[in-house]
Amino acid sequence: MTEFAKIEPSYLSKDGCRLIWKGINEDEQDVVVLDKGEFDKLVEILSKDSTGRVELEDEFSNILINTDTTQFHLRDHKTLEAQTSVLRKNILEFRKIPHEPKPIKIYPKEFFPSIEIEKEDDEVRNKLLNTILSGSTNQTIDVSDLFRVMSTRRSTRNFDTSRMIEEWKVEKILAAADTAPSAGNFQGFEIFYVKNKELKKRLIEAANKQPYVNAPIVLVFCMDPARVKMNFPSEMLAKFSLQDATLAAAYSQLAASALGLSSIWIGMIDEEQIKKIIGTDLKPSSILCIGYPDHKRPPKSRRKLKDLIHVLE
Ligand SMILES: Cc1cc2nc3c(=O)[nH]c(=O)nc-3n(C[C@H](O)[C@H](O)[C@H](O)COP(=O)(O)O)c2cc1C
């Protein structure tokens, strides 16, 4: 049982907001993320002291503003409620102050209107590992099923540049990087999210002229050994931070696939050029280019598992 508690800025944008409900336990929390349009509509209704309805991104979920109570009817999620007067006060105060995007933090439960979680089919679930081994593909993306996401992922170098990437998807992808394990949990990496078109063009040059680096979403993963506060030789800390940055990028890549996006990992990079372009002293490890694929393709085949695994008994 959660109660409406507060409003926070969105992760990456000055617009929109995150509405937070809290329960008795610290980790008991519900969050509804509103984009700019949804937030503005809610403000419009509340500031007029009137009642109304705000449709959310998935065209199913909605916010029903009544005189006493405001209900959030959400897909695959219990209905959340807030007292309209409390919500109005919070929303109108929140709107007055300019907000910087909030640093990313993972919460156990967040509701994003466009996510569709498929119900698990027992038969499919039992076959999942076989599906991975045989390399066969199922194009349906189920965000709750890691194995299926792994077995259907395929790199893309041709993006559908006409399709915008939803901001909540970018947030998820960045948040996924933050869940990766890291040496000593020091998270010896940083991510540079390159939105600037000019910088993207320069990154193409720094990536051996690979044209697809100009993707809708471009993330440069950098190593930050100084974050790794462990008493080991500097070469070991450098190695840790390379592994940290690589793992984080891999987590983001999988998250992108889980969200129906595609990506290409760019390892062929001129580190010094990239450092200059993105304005950092940190060494880049890889660039992850993400977008909607212009068409979906099945995964590539791999060597046989028996050739990969060396069993030592
Ligand atoms: C360390 C690493 C470096 C890579 N560098 C590049 C690159 O510079 N350019 C590129 O087009 N693809 C690059 N790739 C993508 C691989 O070519 C791709 O992952 C591989 O062909 C397997 O295809 P799949 O990802 O669809 O399974 C790289 C992948 C990895 C893991």
The ligand as a MOL file (V3000), in Angstrom:
LIG
                    3D

  0  0  0     0  0            999 V3000
M  V30 BEGIN CTAB
M  V30 COUNTS 31 33 0 0 0
M  V30 BEGIN ATOM
M  V30 1 C 34.5530 -5.2190 -28.6920 0
M  V30 2 C 33.6760 -5.0000 -29.8990 0
M  V30 3 C 34.0760 -4.1080 -30.8520 0
M  V30 4 C 33.2420 -3.8610 -31.9540 0
M  V30 5 N 33.5790 -2.8820 -32.8180 0
M  V30 6 C 32.7950 -2.6330 -33.8800 0
M  V30 7 C 33.0880 -1.5620 -34.7450 0
M  V30 8 O 34.0110 -0.7700 -34.5420 0
M  V30 9 N 32.2850 -1.3910 -35.8200 0
M  V30 10 C 31.2040 -2.1950 -36.0830 0
M  V30 11 O 30.5260 -1.9780 -37.0770 0
M  V30 12 N 30.8720 -3.1990 -35.2460 0
M  V30 13 C 31.6380 -3.4460 -34.1530 0
M  V30 14 N 31.2830 -4.4150 -33.2630 0
M  V30 15 C 30.0380 -5.1840 -33.4850 0
M  V30 16 C 30.3370 -6.6230 -33.9400 0
M  V30 17 O 30.7470 -6.6140 -35.2820 0
M  V30 18 C 29.0630 -7.4770 -33.7760 0
M  V30 19 O 28.7080 -7.4960 -32.4220 0
M  V30 20 C 29.3460 -8.9030 -34.2440 0
M  V30 21 O 29.4440 -8.9480 -35.6460 0
M  V30 22 C 28.2610 -9.8790 -33.8030 0
M  V30 23 O 26.9950 -9.4980 -34.3080 0
M  V30 24 P 25.7440 -9.3850 -33.3470 0
M  V30 25 O 26.0600 -8.2780 -32.3720 0
M  V30 26 O 24.5810 -9.0540 -34.2320 0
M  V30 27 O 25.5770 -10.6850 -32.6610 0
M  V30 28 C 32.0710 -4.6280 -32.1410 0
M  V30 29 C 31.6690 -5.5100 -31.1630 0
M  V30 30 C 32.4490 -5.6860 -30.0370 0
M  V30 31 C 31.9560 -6.6030 -28.9350 0
M  V30 END ATOM
M  V30 BEGIN BOND
M  V30 1 1 1 2
M  V30 2 1 2 3
M  V30 3 2 2 30
M  V30 4 2 3 4
M  V30 5 1 4 5
M  V30 6 1 4 28
M  V30 7 2 5 6
M  V30 8 1 6 7
M  V30 9 1 6 13
M  V30 10 2 7 8
M  V30 11 1 7 9
M  V30 12 1 9 10
M  V30 13 2 10 11
M  V30 14 1 10 12
M  V30 15 2 12 13
M  V30 16 1 13 14
M  V30 17 1 14 15
M  V30 18 1 14 28
M  V30 19 1 15 16
M  V30 20 1 16 17
M  V30 21 1 16 18
M  V30 22 1 18 19
M  V30 23 1 18 20
M  V30 24 1 20 21
M  V30 25 1 20 22
M  V30 26 1 22 23
M  V30 27 1 23 24
M  V30 28 2 24 25
M  V30 29 1 24 26
M  V30 30 1 24 27
M  V30 31 2 28 29
M  V30 32 1 29 30
M  V30 33 1 30 31
M  V30 END BOND
M  V30 END CTAB
M  END
